[in-house]
Amino acid sequence: MEDLQKFHHRIMQYARILTYDSLGKLYYLHAVITETLRLYPAVPQV
């Protein structure tokens, strides 16, 4: 989580407003969310 925060702060120093287009550039955030959902799925597998 700390790595993600550092990455986010580094990205946001160039773009002050988070837009829909800028979300597509946050590849590390996508990887963290995907891994979290893999480890802790919202619906149990049968």
N, C-alpha and C positions, 0 to 999 in steps of 0.2 A: 504494500500500500504506500509505503514511503517513496518507493521508486516512481510510482504513478504520480504522486503529488509533485515530486521534483520535475518530472517530465511536463506535467500540466503547467506549472509555474514558468518553465522555460518557454513553452509555446505561447502562453498568454501574455508574456511581456511584449510580444510583437503584435498581437491582435487583442485589443482590450475588450471587445464584445464577442461573445461566443455565439456564432451563427450556425444555422443548419449546415451550410457548406463547410465551415471549419470543423464540424464534428466528424466529417469524413476523413479528415487528416489526422485524427487522434487514433492512430493504429494501436498504440499501446493500451489505450483505454478499451478498445474493442477486444483485444487479446485478454485483458484482465476480466472483463465481463463474461466472455465466452468460457474461460477456464472456470470461473466461479459457478456459472450455470452447469458446467459439466460435472463439477464436484458436488454441487448442491442443487439438483434439479427441482423445479417448482412442482412437478408432478412425479410421483414415484413410478419407476418402470415396472412393468408386470412381468 
